[in-house]
C-alpha cells in the first residue's frame, strides 16, 4: 500500500517523489506520463493517463500530494476534498484556497495549501519574523531554479511548470494591506 499518492511527476513532482522514497516511504504516482527513473524506483507504483479519469482508480492513502501544474491542480482540488482526502497542495493557485473550507468541513478533509518552497515556506518564515519584529515594512522574495549539478553553462531552468512561471508574472497578485486582502496588477 502507498504511504502517499503524488498527483503529478514533473519538475517538482519528480524531485518530491524521489526525496520521499529516499526517506523510506512508498509513493503511488499518477500523471499523464511518468518519467522512467521514477517508474524504475522499487518504492513507486504508478498510473499513467488522464488524472481526472484515474481519480477513482487510485489506491487508498491517507495523504495526497497535489503536485500538478496550477490550472490542473486548481480543478482537481475540490474533487479531492469531496473524496475525503487529506491534501498537501503545492499546485500554484490563482484563487484563495480557503474558498474550499466549507467543502472540506463537510467531507472531513484537510487541505494544507501553498506548501511550496518559495512562495510557501518563504512566506511562513516572513510571517514568523514579522511576529517577532512588526517594524518590517517591505519584503522582496526572489525565486529561481538552481541546477542540481552546477556547471559553466547556463544550466538554470524554471523550477516548476512553464505555464505557472508565466502566470506568476502576469496575473494580479494578492497582497495584504491594512489587514485587508487586495488584488494588484502584475
C-alpha positions as CSV (number, residue, x, y, z in Angstrom):
1,X,0.0,0.0,0.0
2,X,1.2,3.5,-0.8
3,X,2.0,5.8,2.1
4,X,1.4,8.8,-0.2
5,X,-0.2,9.5,-3.5
6,X,1.6,12.0,-5.7
7,X,-0.5,13.7,-8.4
8,X,2.0,15.0,-10.9
9,X,5.6,14.0,-11.6
10,X,7.0,16.9,-13.5
11,X,10.0,19.0,-12.4
12,X,8.7,19.5,-8.8
13,X,6.9,16.2,-8.5
14,X,9.9,14.1,-9.6
15,X,12.0,15.8,-7.0
16,X,9.5,15.4,-4.2
17,X,8.7,11.7,-5.1
18,X,12.5,10.9,-5.1
19,X,13.0,12.6,-1.7
20,X,10.0,10.8,-0.2
21,X,11.2,7.4,-1.4
22,X,14.7,8.2,0.0
23,X,13.0,8.6,3.3
24,X,11.6,5.1,3.1
25,X,8.1,5.9,2.0
26,X,6.1,4.1,-0.7
27,X,4.6,6.5,-3.2
28,X,1.9,6.0,-5.8
29,X,2.4,8.4,-8.7
30,X,-0.4,9.5,-11.1
31,X,0.5,11.5,-14.1
32,X,-0.1,11.7,-17.9
33,X,3.5,10.3,-18.3
34,X,5.7,9.1,-15.5
35,X,9.5,9.5,-16.0
36,X,11.4,6.3,-16.4
37,X,13.6,6.9,-13.4
38,X,10.5,7.2,-11.2
39,X,8.9,4.0,-12.8
40,X,12.1,2.0,-12.1
41,X,12.1,3.1,-8.4
42,X,11.1,0.0,-6.3
43,X,9.3,2.2,-3.8
44,X,7.0,3.6,-6.5
45,X,3.8,2.3,-8.1
46,X,2.2,4.4,-10.8
47,X,-0.7,5.0,-13.1
48,X,-0.3,6.8,-16.4
49,X,-3.2,8.7,-18.1
50,X,-5.7,11.5,-17.6
51,X,-5.7,12.3,-13.9
52,X,-9.4,13.0,-14.0
53,X,-10.2,9.6,-15.4
54,X,-7.9,7.8,-13.0
55,X,-9.1,9.7,-9.9
56,X,-11.5,7.0,-8.7
57,X,-9.0,4.2,-9.5
58,X,-6.2,5.4,-7.2
59,X,-5.3,3.3,-4.3
60,X,-6.4,4.4,-0.8
61,X,-3.9,6.5,1.0
62,X,-4.2,9.0,3.9
63,X,-2.3,11.7,2.1
64,X,-2.5,13.1,-1.4
65,X,0.1,15.5,-2.7
66,X,-1.1,17.9,-5.4
67,X,2.0,18.5,-7.5
68,X,0.1,19.3,-10.7
69,X,0.5,22.5,-12.8
70,X,-1.7,25.3,-11.4
71,X,-4.6,25.1,-13.8
72,X,-5.0,21.4,-13.4
73,X,-4.3,21.4,-9.7
74,X,-6.9,24.0,-9.2
75,X,-9.6,21.9,-10.9
76,X,-8.7,18.7,-9.0
77,X,-8.6,20.3,-5.6
78,X,-12.4,20.3,-4.9
79,X,-12.7,16.8,-6.3
80,X,-10.0,15.5,-3.8
81,X,-11.7,17.3,-1.0
82,X,-15.1,15.7,-1.9
83,X,-13.4,12.3,-1.8
84,X,-12.5,12.9,1.8
85,X,-8.7,13.1,1.1
86,X,-6.1,14.9,3.2
87,X,-4.2,17.0,0.8
88,X,-0.8,18.7,0.8
89,X,-1.0,21.2,-2.0
90,X,1.9,22.6,-3.9
91,X,-0.1,23.5,-7.0
92,X,0.2,27.1,-8.0
93,X,-3.2,28.8,-7.5
94,X,-4.8,32.0,-8.7
95,X,-7.7,31.7,-6.2
96,X,-7.7,31.8,-2.4
97,X,-7.9,28.1,-1.4
98,X,-9.9,29.0,1.7
99,X,-12.9,29.1,-0.6
100,X,-12.9,25.3,-0.1
101,X,-13.2,25.5,3.7
102,X,-16.9,24.6,3.9
103,X,-16.5,21.7,1.4
104,X,-13.5,20.4,3.5
105,X,-15.6,20.6,6.7
106,X,-18.5,18.7,5.1
107,X,-16.2,16.0,3.8
108,X,-13.9,15.8,6.8
109,X,-11.0,16.6,4.6
110,X,-7.8,18.6,5.3
111,X,-6.2,20.9,2.7
112,X,-2.8,22.3,3.5
113,X,-2.1,24.7,0.7
114,X,0.7,26.9,-0.5
115,X,3.3,24.4,0.6
116,X,6.0,25.2,-2.0
117,X,9.4,26.4,-1.1
118,X,9.0,30.0,-2.5
119,X,6.4,31.1,-2.2
120,X,5.2,28.9,0.6
121,X,7.9,28.2,3.1
122,X,9.4,31.7,2.4
123,X,6.0,33.2,3.3
124,X,5.8,31.3,6.6
125,X,9.4,32.4,7.5
126,X,8.5,36.0,6.8
127,X,5.3,35.8,8.8
128,X,7.2,34.4,11.8
129,X,9.8,37.1,11.5
130,X,7.1,39.8,11.3
131,X,5.5,38.4,14.5
132,X,8.9,38.9,16.1
133,X,9.6,42.3,14.6
134,X,6.5,44.2,13.4
135,X,8.7,47.1,12.1
136,X,9.2,45.2,8.9
137,X,7.7,47.3,6.1
138,X,9.0,45.8,2.9
139,X,9.9,42.3,1.8
140,X,11.3,41.0,-1.5
141,X,11.3,37.3,-2.4
142,X,13.3,36.3,-5.4
143,X,12.7,32.8,-6.8
144,X,14.8,31.0,-9.3
145,X,15.7,27.5,-10.4
146,X,19.2,26.3,-9.5
147,X,20.8,23.4,-11.4
148,X,21.2,20.2,-9.4
149,X,24.7,19.9,-11.0
150,X,26.2,23.3,-11.5
151,X,28.4,23.8,-14.5
152,X,29.9,26.6,-16.5
153,X,27.0,26.8,-18.9
154,X,23.6,28.5,-18.4
155,X,22.0,25.5,-16.7
156,X,19.3,27.3,-14.8
157,X,15.7,26.4,-15.5
158,X,12.2,27.1,-14.4
159,X,11.7,25.4,-11.1
160,X,8.1,24.5,-12.0
161,X,5.7,24.3,-15.0
162,X,6.4,27.0,-17.6
163,X,2.7,28.0,-17.8
164,X,2.8,28.6,-14.0
165,X,6.0,30.7,-14.3
166,X,4.4,32.9,-17.0
167,X,1.2,33.2,-14.9
168,X,3.2,34.1,-11.8
169,X,4.5,37.2,-13.5
170,X,1.3,38.2,-15.5
171,X,-1.7,37.6,-13.2
172,X,-2.8,40.1,-10.5
173,X,-1.1,39.4,-7.1
174,X,-2.9,39.1,-3.8
175,X,-1.4,41.2,-1.1
176,X,-2.4,42.2,2.4
177,X,-2.6,45.9,3.0
178,X,-4.1,47.5,6.1
179,X,-5.2,44.0,7.2
180,X,-7.3,43.5,4.0
181,X,-6.6,41.2,1.1
182,X,-6.3,43.3,-2.1
183,X,-5.6,42.3,-5.7
184,X,-3.0,44.4,-7.6
185,X,-1.9,44.3,-11.2
186,X,1.3,42.5,-12.0
